[in-house]
Amino acid sequence: MKLTDTTRGLKHTALEAVALEGETLEAHREFWDRSAGVDSLTAIVADSDERSYQSSGQAEAQALRRLLGSDAIVLDIGCGMGRVMEHLAPWCREVHGIDISHRMVEGGRERLAHLPNVHFHRGNGYDLAGFEDGSFDVLYSIVALQHMQRTVAYNYLLESNRVLKQDGVLWFYVPNLLRDDGFAAFHHFSQPWFVSHPYPMNFYTPQEIGRLVVAAGFWLEYLNDEMRVTARKTGSVGISEQAQPLVGLCDAEKRRLAQRNAELEQALDRIRSQPLVRMASAARRRLRRTATSTGRES
Ligand SMILES: C[S@@+](CC[C@H](N)C(=O)[O-])C[C@H]1O[C@@H](n2cnc3c(N)ncnc32)[C@H](O)[C@@H]1O
């Protein structure tokens, strides 16, 4: 597409005119503050009104519910105005949300003031510095990690591992560049409009997600091609059998398998060198020779 090409699929709304003006965290914060000022609901979920905002939040909370034990303490990274937190609150002891945008956090505090176990925090857009190690049972991030620089998203994965309790779960999803719908979205952002109105958006492949989750110290328990991720802090890192076909093996996993093969080979050598086993092998070789020569004579 040339810069002079007309744009497609855009509605020319005031929200679309909000542009990311740089790559610093401050520029990202301003982008989301300005977006929330123009149309907070649509900035959070495209084409939404109050009804669809509520029902989509309910559906996301329902998907998360199976991960919650009784008395769960939960954190939402990039929480916006607490679209999902609102519906999780009745099932949790505490629901915390952190967001880079002052306006989103203020909007959330106002909307959910009636829920005493919901807490909003304005973060620095990079880490979870305000939270103690091992303080959460479940962390999740919904349509948020894709809007950050990839290095920042990775730092949130590292930080998630730090603030999760042992056996705690991280749940998130990001768009899959290798799926047709993910690629169509990527193609959309290649339009000339986005040269003058940059929108913070990143796409990932399953291999990249596998790599980042494992490097952040997690056991990748579940991954599907919609890039819905369940990662657990088990104390050992790696990729489950379910996720492996999508992710392939990363270097760490290859090294682990090579090490395991070497150990098995050594164990086999020890067995082969035992006197009884050696005698049995020799007897088997003799039997084979006899059978071959008998076959030749007959
Ligand atoms: C599309 S909204 C989604 C909000 C919420 N997760 C939901 O599903 O309703 C993306 C949110 O991510 C936040 N965000 C973007 N970059 C961030 C960063 N580096 N750290 C924390 N929050 C960030 C934005 O301020 C915004 O509220």
The ligand as an SDF file (V2000), in Angstrom:
LIG
                    3D

 27 29  0  0  0  0  0  0  0  0999 V2000
   -7.8130   -2.2910   25.5190 C   0  0  0  0  0  0  0  0  0  0  0  0
   -7.6300   -1.8080   27.1760 S   0  0  0  0  0  0  0  0  0  0  0  0
   -8.1330   -3.2780   28.0520 C   0  0  0  0  0  0  0  0  0  0  0  0
   -8.5150   -3.0310   29.4860 C   0  0  0  0  0  0  0  0  0  0  0  0
   -8.9240   -4.2690   30.2830 C   0  0  0  0  0  0  0  0  0  0  0  0
   -7.8900   -5.2570   30.3000 N   0  0  0  0  0  0  0  0  0  0  0  0
  -10.1880   -4.8970   29.7400 C   0  0  0  0  0  0  0  0  0  0  0  0
  -10.1080   -5.9390   29.0860 O   0  0  0  0  0  0  0  0  0  0  0  0
  -11.2540   -4.3180   29.9650 O   0  0  0  0  0  0  0  0  0  0  0  0
   -5.8480   -1.8510   27.3660 C   0  0  0  0  0  0  0  0  0  0  0  0
   -5.4310   -1.3360   28.7160 C   0  0  0  0  0  0  0  0  0  0  0  0
   -4.0420   -1.6160   28.8880 O   0  0  0  0  0  0  0  0  0  0  0  0
   -3.4660   -0.5230   29.5650 C   0  0  0  0  0  0  0  0  0  0  0  0
   -2.0200   -0.4890   29.3020 N   0  0  0  0  0  0  0  0  0  0  0  0
   -1.3970   -0.2370   28.1440 C   0  0  0  0  0  0  0  0  0  0  0  0
   -0.0460   -0.2940   28.3010 N   0  0  0  0  0  0  0  0  0  0  0  0
    0.1720   -0.5900   29.6020 C   0  0  0  0  0  0  0  0  0  0  0  0
    1.3420   -0.7970   30.3800 C   0  0  0  0  0  0  0  0  0  0  0  0
    2.5720   -0.6800   29.8350 N   0  0  0  0  0  0  0  0  0  0  0  0
    1.1970   -1.1180   31.6870 N   0  0  0  0  0  0  0  0  0  0  0  0
   -0.0470   -1.2320   32.2440 C   0  0  0  0  0  0  0  0  0  0  0  0
   -1.1720   -1.0300   31.5630 N   0  0  0  0  0  0  0  0  0  0  0  0
   -1.0930   -0.7240   30.2470 C   0  0  0  0  0  0  0  0  0  0  0  0
   -4.2070    0.6790   28.9990 C   0  0  0  0  0  0  0  0  0  0  0  0
   -4.0980    1.8260   29.8070 O   0  0  0  0  0  0  0  0  0  0  0  0
   -5.6150    0.1390   28.8900 C   0  0  0  0  0  0  0  0  0  0  0  0
   -6.3570    0.4070   30.0490 O   0  0  0  0  0  0  0  0  0  0  0  0
  1  2  1  0
  2  3  1  0
  2 10  1  0
  3  4  1  0
  4  5  1  0
  5  6  1  0
  5  7  1  0
  7  8  2  0
  7  9  1  0
 10 11  1  0
 11 12  1  0
 11 26  1  0
 12 13  1  0
 13 14  1  0
 13 24  1  0
 14 15  1  0
 14 23  1  0
 15 16  2  0
 16 17  1  0
 17 18  1  0
 17 23  2  0
 18 19  1  0
 18 20  2  0
 20 21  1  0
 21 22  2  0
 22 23  1  0
 24 25  1  0
 24 26  1  0
 26 27  1  0
M  CHG  2   2   1   9  -1
M  END
$$$$
